[in-house]
Amino acid sequence: MIKNSVKPEIPGTRSGYVIRFTCPECSTENSIVNKSPRDHYKATRDAACKNCKKRSRIITPDMHHTAYTSV
């Protein structure tokens, strides 16, 4: 039976077609370059740190969510 490992969820920020995040283990800034616009709008993605190779789940803010509500 395969055990599911729990990956830490860390926040990321979007800038253009690049998603940036900081590794919680070694504090290295990493980036993910999206190859297509469809990849850019995903809410979560898995990534590995380029320095320590620790796998994490990157959570990015929703681009279609508005901060206000219409009344």
N, C-alpha and C positions, 0 to 999 in steps of 0.2 A: 504494500500500500504506500502511495506517495503522500508525503506530508506537504501541506501548503504552507510556504513560508510567508510570514507577514512582513511586507515591505513598509518602511516608514513613508508616510505621506508628507511631502514638503511643498510649500507654495512656490510657484514659478511666475515670472512676469513675461509678457509678450512685448517685443519691440520689432516691428516689421514682421518678417517671416521667421524670426529667431525667438526661441524661448530660452530664457536664462534662469538658472537656479543655483543655489549654494548648497554644497554637500554638508549635511549636519555632522558628519564624522570628522572631516579634515578641513572644513571651511574654504574649499576651493570653489571658485565660480566656474560653472559649466554652461554650455549652450547646446541647444538642439536646433539644427537648421531643417525646416520643413521643406519637403520636396514638392508638395502640391498644396493648393489652398484647402483641400478637404482635410489634410492632416493638421492644418493650422487651427481648425475650429474644434478639435477634440478636447473634451474637458479634462481627461486624465491620460497620461502616457507613462510607460516604464522607461527608465534611463539608468545608466551607470555613470559613476563619477570617473573622470579621466585620470585622476590621481590615485585613488585608493580602490577603485573598481566596485565600490559599494552600490548595490542596486536599490533604487528608490522609485516611488510612484510620484510623479510630478502633477500637481493640480494647478490648473490655470484658471483665471477668472473668466466667467461667461461674458462673451462679447456682446450678446444680444440682450442681456439683462439691464434694465434701466434702474437708476437709483431712486426714481420717484414713482409714485402711483397716481394714476389719473382718477379724480373723484367725480 
